Amino acid sequence: MSLKKKVKKSLFWTFSDQVVVQFANLFFGLFIARLLGPESFGIIGVVLMFTNFAQLFVDMGFGAAIVQNQQLTSRQYASVFWLNCVIASFIYLLLYFLSDFVALFFNQPILSSVIKVSSLSIILNATSIVQFNVLIKSLNFKKKVIINWVSLFFGYATAIVMALNNYGVWAIVAMYLVNSIVQMFMVWVGSKWYPTLHFEMAVIRSIWQFGLPAFGDNVLNYWSRNFDNFIIGKCLGTSQLGIYSRAYSLMLLPVKNLSSVVSKVFFPAFSQRQEDVTLLADNYLKLIKYIAVLTFPLLIGLSLVSNEFVLLFLGEQWKAMIPVLSLLSIVGALQSIVTLNGVIYYSLGKTKIAFRISLLVNVVLIVSFFVGVQFGIKGVAWSYLLANILLFYPVYTTAIGLLNLKISRIFTTLKSVVVATLAMVFGVCVLGLFLEVKLFYAFILKVSIGLLIYMWVFYQLETQFVQIILGQIRKQIKRVRNENH
C-alpha cells in the first residue's frame, strides 16, 4: 500500500477514534462530574500532575525516536522496552515514598493512598509503549483505535458503577487503572512485536541523540501546561482546582481530538518525507485550514454559550467554572493550530529548537500564573489567555519558518475561517441581548443560530473548498460501503 493510501486510511481511523473518544469523554465525563462534584476532580487533578509527569520519564522521548528513526530493528526495540520497564518501576517506588509529602504539601491526607494506587498505571503503561509506537510507525492505526475503544469502554463502565455506589474519587482512580490494564492486555495479544531478552546501552545512547531533546521539550511543555494546576491546588485548594481542571479538560477536547489526530498521523508521514520541505509546507497549510474550520467555531462557540453549557450539563455546583471555561476556550482556539508545531520540529529532527522554545514559553507562563493566582481561578484563566496571545508570534513564526512559511501566508490561509467565526460571534452576541427564554432554549437557539451564520458565511467565502470537502466525504462513504459489501 502506498504512503498516501496509508495516510488516508490512518486519518480515517484516527479521526473515527477521536470522534468516539470525544463524545465518550464529553458525555460520560459530564455525567461523572455531576455525580462526584469539584472536590473529587480536584484531588485527581493533583494526582495526575505527578503521575502524568512521571510517565514522561518512562518514555524519555523514546516513543518519538522510534517513530522518527526509520533504521531501528526489533532487537533495538527490546532495549528500549526493558529500559522503560526499569525506569517505570523506579519511578513508582519514588512516588510511593513521596506520596505522604505530597498529601502534606496540599493539605489533603487522602492524596497519599490515591497516589500509591494510581501510580501503578505507570508500570502498566510502560509495558506497552514500544508496541504502540511500532503500530504508529507502520501507520497501523486501525488496531490501535480498536484497543483504545475497548479500554475506554471498560474504564468508564467501572467509573460509573463506582460513582453511583458512592466511591467518590476512587471511581476515577479505578477508571484509569482498568483502562491501563485492558490496554496492556490487548496490545500484547494483538501486537506482532514481542520483546526479546536483549539490551544494548549503545542503542539507547544513539536513540537518545534524538529522544533526549524531545524528552526535555516534553518536560518543559508539561509544566507550562500544568503549573497552573499546581499553583491553584496549593494556593486556592483542591475544590477550586477541580473547577479549573474540568474547564481546562473541556477546552482540550476539540484540541486533542482534532489537532492530535493530525499530529499522530502526519508525524510519521512527515518523517518519511522530511527532505521535501516544499511538500511539507503545502500539506501543513492544508492541515491547519482543515483544523481551524472545525476548532475555531467550536471553541469560540463554547466560549459564547459557557453559561448555558455549565448550568445545563453540570449544575449549580459548577457555576464558578463559567468565566474560566469562556476564557480557556479562546486559548484552545489558538492552541489548536500551535499544537502542530511539534509535528514540524520532530519530523524535521529539530528537537533542540523545540526545547529552546519551550524554555521561553515556560518562563512566560509561570510568571503569568504567579500573577494570575492572586485574583483566583478567573485570574489564572486571564493570565493564561494573555500569555498565549503574547507568545503566539515568536513561538509560531519560529516553527513555520522551518517550512519557509511566513505569518502572512497563515493569515491568508485562515482568513475565511476567521471572518466566518467573527460573524458568528456578532450574531450570537446580538441574539443574547434579546433572549428571555429558559436556559435550555437559550442554549439551543444560540448554538443553532451561531452554527448557521458560520456555515453560511464560510460557504460564501469558500464555496469551492466546501464542495471539495463534501466530495471527499461522499467518496469515503462510498468506499466504506463498497468494502462492507
VOGU-3710 file (C-alpha; in Angstrom, 3 decimals, decimal comma):
1> mslkkkvkks> 0,000/0,000/0,000  1,343/3,468/-0,926  2,150/6,063/1,747  -0,707/8,281/0,513  -3,240/5,465/0,940  -1,814/4,567/4,342  -2,130/8,195/5,463  -5,739/8,400/4,264  -6,633/5,137/5,992  -4,841/6,217/9,166
11> lfwtfsdqvv> -6,634/9,570/9,137  -9,982/7,815/8,780  -9,345/5,509/11,740  -7,718/8,152/13,909  -10,488/10,643/13,223  -13,097/7,958/13,971  -11,250/7,240/17,200  -11,240/10,876/18,237  -14,936/11,329/17,421  -15,839/8,336/19,596
21> vqfanlffgl> -13,421/9,370/22,357  -14,631/12,975/22,285  -18,284/12,024/22,663  -17,423/9,463/25,354  -15,297/11,928/27,322  -17,915/14,639/26,978  -20,982/12,532/27,797  -19,548/10,207/30,448  -17,204/12,881/31,812  -20,066/15,308/32,407
31> fiarllgpes> -22,197/12,547/33,940  -19,438/11,546/36,379  -18,749/15,222/37,172  -22,394/15,729/38,188  -22,170/12,685/40,467  -18,855/13,494/42,157  -18,523/17,299/42,247  -15,450/19,587/42,060  -13,608/18,234/45,125  -13,052/14,733/43,693
41> fgiigvvlmf> -11,838/16,162/40,380  -9,501/18,491/42,248  -7,913/15,581/44,114  -7,485/13,559/40,936  -6,112/16,691/39,244  -3,272/16,827/41,780  -2,572/13,109/41,347  -2,482/13,338/37,561  0,009/16,184/37,735  2,540/13,792/39,246
51> tnfaqlfvdm> 1,627/10,527/37,517  1,472/12,110/34,055  4,776/13,865/34,691  6,317/10,576/35,808  5,064/8,981/32,588  7,294/11,366/30,603  10,350/9,927/32,362  9,278/6,415/31,454  9,019/7,308/27,788  12,118/9,610/27,847
61> gfgaaivqnq> 11,449/10,661/24,245  11,974/7,081/23,019  8,456/6,884/21,592  9,049/9,821/19,247  12,504/8,454/18,394  11,045/5,053/17,419  8,597/6,722/15,022  11,117/9,169/13,552  14,076/6,788/13,108  13,487/4,557/10,088
71> qltsrqyasv> 16,543/2,292/10,753  15,671/0,699/14,112  15,453/-3,104/14,405  13,444/-5,434/16,629  16,486/-6,019/18,882  16,841/-2,287/19,380  13,164/-2,014/20,288  13,822/-4,628/23,000  16,490/-2,412/24,583  14,007/0,447/24,796
81> fwlncviasf> 11,321/-1,848/26,225  13,453/-3,116/29,116  14,746/0,353/29,950  11,161/1,655/30,040  10,171/-1,106/32,477  13,133/-0,447/34,795  12,533/3,313/34,846  8,786/2,811/35,455  9,452/0,539/38,446  11,910/3,019/39,933
91> iylllyflsd> 9,505/5,957/39,463  6,637/4,026/41,046  8,716/3,400/44,163  9,739/7,062/44,233  6,111/8,251/44,044  5,085/5,668/46,637  7,531/7,060/49,186  6,844/10,716/48,263  3,052/10,370/48,470  2,885/11,325/52,165
101> fvalffnqpi> 4,862/14,501/51,493  2,550/15,449/48,600  -0,512/14,896/50,822  1,029/17,143/53,490  2,030/19,829/50,948  -1,527/20,118/49,562  -3,136/19,502/52,979  -5,179/16,565/51,657  -4,488/13,290/53,567  -6,372/11,165/51,002
111> lssvikvssl> -3,768/12,070/48,374  -1,274/9,660/49,913  -3,300/6,494/49,289  -4,678/7,736/45,942  -1,158/8,370/44,589  0,080/4,969/45,754  -2,711/3,161/43,913  -2,909/5,400/40,826  0,832/5,187/40,198  0,510/1,504/39,345
121> siilnatsiv> -0,689/2,668/35,916  2,861/3,905/35,225  4,224/0,352/35,304  1,273/-0,981/33,292  1,699/1,666/30,585  5,464/1,108/30,371  4,927/-2,425/29,104  3,066/-1,221/26,008  4,902/1,982/24,979  7,095/0,306/22,365
131> qfnvliksln> 4,243/-1,741/20,882  2,040/1,319/20,488  4,777/3,313/18,784  5,561/0,429/16,436  1,900/0,500/15,393  2,078/4,267/14,859  5,316/4,000/12,887  3,752/1,499/10,481  0,601/3,676/10,289  -1,431/0,734/11,625
141> fkkkviinwv> -3,984/2,926/13,371  -6,931/0,556/12,974  -5,592/-1,861/15,583  -4,560/0,987/17,883  -8,038/2,521/17,669  -9,837/-0,738/18,492  -7,621/-1,201/21,549  -8,350/2,366/22,616  -12,132/1,973/22,268  -12,326/-1,245/24,256
151> slffgyatai> -10,136/0,044/27,101  -12,081/3,337/27,192  -15,414/1,494/27,465  -14,236/-0,708/30,339  -12,703/2,276/32,145  -15,829/4,424/32,003  -18,119/1,497/32,857  -16,087/0,890/36,009  -16,107/4,585/36,965  -19,870/4,989/36,526
161> vmalnnygvw> -20,718/1,884/38,582  -18,411/3,003/41,401  -19,602/6,642/41,285  -23,232/5,517/41,558  -22,228/3,446/44,595  -20,639/6,473/46,320  -16,974/5,538/45,989  -16,062/9,173/45,299  -12,600/9,857/43,921  -11,821/6,116/43,837
171> aivamylvns> -14,223/5,777/40,913  -11,869/7,901/38,793  -8,795/6,067/40,104  -10,349/2,742/39,120  -11,216/4,116/35,681  -7,567/4,915/34,885  -6,307/1,585/36,242  -8,865/-0,517/34,362  -8,131/1,438/31,189  -4,393/0,709/31,535
181> ivqmfmvwvg> -4,912/-2,988/32,337  -7,226/-3,615/29,367  -4,964/-1,601/27,058  -1,869/-3,522/28,152  -3,573/-6,909/27,734  -4,925/-6,097/24,254  -1,714/-4,585/22,879  0,236/-7,675/23,954  -2,327/-10,041/22,443  -2,676/-8,033/19,228
191> skwyptlhfe> 0,938/-6,952/18,704  3,217/-8,552/16,139  6,257/-7,480/18,135  7,376/-9,052/21,408  10,479/-8,154/23,437  13,464/-10,489/23,474  15,936/-10,774/26,345  18,253/-8,289/24,709  19,693/-4,978/25,927  22,369/-2,737/24,408
201> mavirsiwqf> 23,333/0,542/26,060  24,915/1,686/22,803  21,494/1,542/21,173  19,997/3,655/23,965  22,715/6,286/23,570  22,144/6,534/19,801  18,385/6,919/20,226  18,920/9,495/22,972  20,512/11,855/20,448  17,000/12,452/19,143
211> glpafgdnvl> 14,963/11,390/22,159  16,654/13,410/24,911  15,919/16,887/23,449  12,396/15,649/22,676  12,099/14,497/26,291  13,341/17,880/27,551  10,819/19,635/25,319  8,024/17,393/26,621  9,008/18,031/30,253  9,036/21,794/29,775
221> nywsrnfdnf> 5,767/21,718/27,832  4,227/19,586/30,536  4,949/22,066/33,298  3,954/25,038/31,176  0,578/23,302/30,773  0,286/22,089/34,366  1,910/24,736/36,539  -1,471/26,466/36,694  -2,934/23,309/38,260  -0,048/23,107/40,699
231> iigkclgtsq> -0,323/26,691/41,910  -4,137/26,584/42,097  -4,040/23,342/44,101  -1,526/24,816/46,527  -2,860/28,377/46,859  -6,609/28,006/46,291  -7,365/24,385/47,265  -8,498/21,208/45,524  -12,123/22,318/45,091  -11,029/25,344/43,023
241> lgiysraysl> -8,568/23,106/41,169  -11,423/20,735/40,331  -13,402/23,588/38,761  -10,408/24,887/36,794  -9,175/21,472/35,623  -12,659/20,483/34,452  -12,900/23,676/32,386  -9,423/23,035/31,005  -10,246/19,452/30,032  -13,413/20,574/28,234
251> mllpvknlss> -11,395/23,152/26,310  -8,839/20,498/25,418  -11,387/18,074/23,959  -11,510/19,680/20,497  -7,774/20,474/20,588  -6,730/16,941/21,498  -9,344/15,229/19,389  -8,754/17,177/16,187  -5,222/18,587/16,242  -3,818/15,418/17,772
261> vvskvffpaf> -5,444/13,332/15,019  -3,309/15,182/12,531  -0,230/15,089/14,777  -0,408/11,331/15,313  -0,827/10,508/11,640  1,283/13,182/9,988  4,308/12,954/12,306  5,298/9,513/10,943  4,180/10,525/7,428  6,148/13,815/7,514
271> sqrqedvtll> 9,159/11,964/8,919  9,211/9,774/5,804  9,221/12,900/3,592  11,397/15,146/5,776  13,729/16,122/2,896  10,970/17,733/0,801  10,264/20,956/2,743  8,109/22,463/-0,028  5,779/19,446/0,017  5,589/19,573/3,815
281> adnylkliky> 4,739/23,299/3,740  1,903/22,778/1,240  0,458/19,930/3,287  0,855/21,903/6,512  -1,230/24,808/5,147  -3,971/22,373/4,182  -3,868/20,774/7,625  -4,237/23,980/9,645  -7,153/25,050/7,460  -8,952/21,738/7,979
291> iavltfplli> -8,343/22,008/11,723  -9,306/25,685/12,086  -12,553/25,160/10,119  -13,714/22,927/12,988  -11,891/24,141/16,103  -12,384/27,906/15,731  -16,210/27,889/15,640  -16,400/25,007/18,129  -14,198/26,620/20,783  -15,259/30,232/20,289
301> glslvsnefv> -18,845/28,973/20,248  -18,252/27,159/23,553  -16,960/30,432/24,981  -20,162/32,192/23,899  -22,508/29,594/25,472  -20,391/28,740/28,528  -23,096/29,965/30,926  -25,836/27,778/29,448  -23,489/24,822/28,937  -22,235/24,671/32,530
311> llflgeqwka> -25,605/25,202/34,226  -27,394/22,715/31,959  -24,904/19,863/31,921  -23,002/20,222/35,201  -25,373/22,069/37,530  -25,164/24,940/40,020  -22,284/23,344/41,972  -20,029/24,078/38,947  -21,221/27,697/38,428  -17,773/29,166/39,205
321> mipvlsllsi> -16,496/27,383/36,098  -18,433/29,621/33,658  -15,949/32,524/33,218  -12,985/30,131/33,336  -14,413/27,960/30,552  -15,219/31,054/28,498  -11,624/32,338/28,659  -9,888/28,979/28,240  -11,969/28,182/25,147  -10,353/31,157/23,395
331> vgalqsivtl> -6,945/29,790/24,418  -7,943/26,452/22,891  -8,691/28,058/19,529  -5,121/29,419/19,383  -3,584/26,183/20,607  -5,437/24,098/18,028  -3,000/25,264/15,338  0,037/25,980/17,539  -0,107/22,340/18,717  1,084/21,281/15,263
341> ngviyyslgk> 4,454/22,946/15,900  5,580/19,675/17,422  4,945/17,837/14,135  7,235/20,305/12,355  10,051/20,105/14,904  10,012/16,344/15,383  9,547/15,282/11,761  12,457/17,530/10,708  14,581/16,341/13,651  14,736/19,878/15,163
351> tkiafrisll> 14,109/18,845/18,750  16,794/21,202/20,101  14,911/24,205/18,720  11,697/22,852/20,250  13,472/22,617/23,599  14,629/26,258/23,457  11,154/27,477/22,536  9,739/25,502/25,453  12,120/27,319/27,803  10,732/30,671/26,658
361> vnvvlivsff> 7,125/29,500/26,936  7,679/28,122/30,436  9,204/31,308/31,798  6,367/33,479/30,476  3,599/31,115/31,613  4,983/30,521/35,094  5,340/34,266/35,722  1,825/34,888/34,415  0,345/32,154/36,647  2,050/33,603/39,723
371> vgvqfgikgv> 0,406/36,939/38,956  -2,961/35,473/37,949  -3,461/33,259/41,022  -3,600/36,399/43,181  -7,026/37,008/41,605  -8,391/33,455/41,927  -9,061/30,875/39,205  -10,546/33,545/36,938  -7,273/35,467/37,258  -5,311/32,349/36,264
381> awsyllanil> -7,530/31,899/33,204  -6,991/35,545/32,190  -3,225/35,224/32,648  -3,202/32,060/30,517  -5,072/33,803/27,713  -2,882/36,922/27,740  0,325/34,850/27,865  -0,794/32,804/24,851  -1,547/35,952/22,869  1,860/37,391/23,811
391> lfypvyttai> 3,724/34,185/22,885  1,850/33,417/19,675  4,001/35,385/17,230  7,533/34,364/18,366  6,592/30,731/19,042  4,584/30,205/15,878  6,870/32,009/13,431  9,865/30,010/14,669  8,135/26,730/13,795  6,664/27,697/10,424
401> gllnlkisri> 9,982/29,331/9,481  11,446/25,815/9,246  8,973/25,225/6,394  9,929/28,552/4,777  6,489/29,973/5,608  5,632/33,480/6,827  2,835/34,518/9,171  1,139/36,444/6,346  0,694/33,142/4,461  -1,001/31,649/7,523
411> fttlksvvva> -3,402/34,573/7,851  -4,255/34,323/4,147  -4,963/30,601/4,533  -7,216/31,108/7,574  -8,845/34,412/6,541  -12,223/32,899/5,649  -12,374/30,880/8,862  -11,630/33,970/10,972  -14,209/36,133/9,161  -16,914/33,448/9,478
421> tlamvfgvcv> -16,107/32,969/13,180  -16,302/36,723/13,871  -19,662/36,849/12,075  -20,867/34,026/14,323  -19,693/35,895/17,439  -21,504/39,050/16,385  -24,722/37,164/15,608  -24,792/35,209/18,889  -23,964/38,309/20,976  -26,782/40,304/19,347
431> lglflevklf> -29,168/37,366/19,842  -28,197/37,200/23,532  -29,318/40,801/24,057  -32,917/39,922/23,155  -33,256/36,378/24,542  -35,523/35,976/27,541  -36,228/32,261/27,487  -35,408/29,257/29,630  -31,808/28,023/29,801  -32,322/25,018/27,522
441> yafilkvsig> -33,983/27,046/24,751  -31,351/29,784/25,026  -28,622/27,152/24,562  -30,337/25,542/21,556  -31,055/28,904/19,895  -27,516/30,260/20,375  -25,900/27,067/19,081  -28,259/26,775/16,100  -28,077/30,439/15,024  -24,307/30,581/15,558
451> lliymwvfyq> -23,749/27,432/13,515  -25,979/28,633/10,670  -24,232/32,016/10,496  -20,787/30,419/10,489  -21,657/27,860/7,822  -23,386/30,405/5,552  -20,553/32,987/5,717  -17,849/30,353/5,269  -19,667/28,808/2,307  -19,951/32,212/0,625
461> letqfvqiil> -16,208/32,771/1,022  -15,019/29,208/0,347  -17,597/27,588/-1,934  -15,033/25,530/-3,839  -13,297/24,366/-0,640  -16,616/23,206/0,866  -17,555/21,367/-2,322  -14,191/19,572/-2,311  -14,704/18,513/1,327  -18,228/17,260/0,623
471> gqirkqikrv> -16,918/15,356/-2,388  -14,234/13,689/-0,284  -16,801/12,751/2,368  -19,091/11,201/-0,256  -16,118/9,317/-1,708  -15,167/7,946/1,728  -18,745/6,862/2,449  -18,917/5,114/-0,934  -15,571/3,393/-0,299  -16,700/2,149/3,137
481> rnenh> -19,969/0,837/1,651  -18,076/-0,998/-1,083  -15,723/-2,563/1,461  -18,673/-3,740/3,568  -20,284/-5,356/0,544
//
